[in-house]
Amino acid sequence: MSPIAPLPTQAFPADFIWGVATAAFQIEGAATADGKGPSVWDSFCRQPGAIADASNGDVACDHYHRLEADLDLIASLGVNSYRFSVSWPRVQPLGQGAWNPAGLDFYERLVDGLLARGLQAHLTLNHWDLPQALQQQGGWMHRDTVQHFVDYARGIQARLGDRLSTLATHNEPWVMATLGHETGIFAPGVKSRRSASAVAHHLLLSHGLSLQALRADGARARLGIVLNQSPVQPATPSAEDAAAARLEDGKLVRWYMDPLLKGAYPEDVLAWLGDDGPPVQAGDLAAIAQPLDWLGLNYYSRAVVSASGAWDARQGGLPLTEMGWEIYPQGLTELLLRLKRDYAVPPLVITENGGAFPDATWHDGELADDDRCAYLASHIGAVGDALAAGVPMAGYIVWSLMDNFEWASGYAKRFGIVHVDYQSLARTPKRSARWLSAFMARQRLLAARG
Ligand code: FCB
């Protein structure tokens, strides 16, 4: 095959993590099968107007019933790793107390199926689908959820921990806090800055206390957390825009990086929050700042901020994805260099990166998603540049294995390197899947040559 986008040529370590990612709610379906309880996203989807195409996760990609075939699909890509999440309400329907054996068996089959195919298992405990039963008691706004999460983490480790390469506590706490509780465009749809700051704090605290508990229990997987991060740039050189960008950097990057790696919340954001600040109790910040074996970063684009709030991505002059997000691969290198400069970072894994594209052109029975191939090539190149500049990069994982339920956008936005026909549920690898396989084959060759 002559590759559509040239394969990145930088040298990557032989043990680099190369993978594809999904999340439970976005692919599993089987929303009420075998004793699964409802999650906040099951409930949110029922709110009128919450999801662009009025869809839900009831069937999604029906991955729950197609596990073996999907595992074969992952193996066929030539990657060495798979990142997935556990649906908390599938394994513990009420979020506390009784476990659901059928749910635990499903993830056991998943992990064993990965290992049988020579793939590493990278598990995320919380990719947003909190049990609805806990939401009814306040969810992440309530401090009790912290202890329930620690118990859940310990239960999952007890069952699967000996076979996992990595375990992440949370995926993108900023999204759950800010989009879930401040703007309310994601589940559970709360609109309160004060609630959002409590949620962020409880997520971070539950992360730290889980790491302590998992290590006390003899953790074997490498333990970490996954943050969405972007370089934040002012829309214009004006002092107002610079100040707005600085504050946004505080809310998006430093609000999470500082407590995790420096044991303190950033002063400027605390000042901005005023009385809405997080409900910190004695010992919380020390608990949050547990040593990280690795840190996951999800990167999609830069953030551009204007003090007037009027900035629109179409003004940037850069190509946009279907989400309206700017394609800005150098931002990934910028972000990684900045994090290395400002923090004592552990090994870093790009745990998500990819794009939604129209995916309309079929050639010879193949979906010719050349824009996605180019996106992946340029971002892998950006990771290679960071590595060459001394950033401790340990992996790169594509979002996503297959088209799936894209949260408030429903099924209209397709991120997969494998196409899903939502009528037949048939999976068809796109050209980007073939591109990735070619890249993986060359990496294996380079690794074998040493
Ligand atoms: C990230 C989410 C992931 C996916 C991508 C497009 O914020 O973690 O589930 O929806 O965006």
Boltz pocket constraint, residues with backbone or C-beta under 6 A from the ligand:
constraints:
  - pocket:
      binder: B
      contacts: [[A, 23], [A, 26], [A, 171], [A, 172], [A, 175], [A, 228], [A, 298], [A, 352], [A, 399], [A, 405], [A, 406], [A, 407], [A, 415]]
      max_distance: 6.0
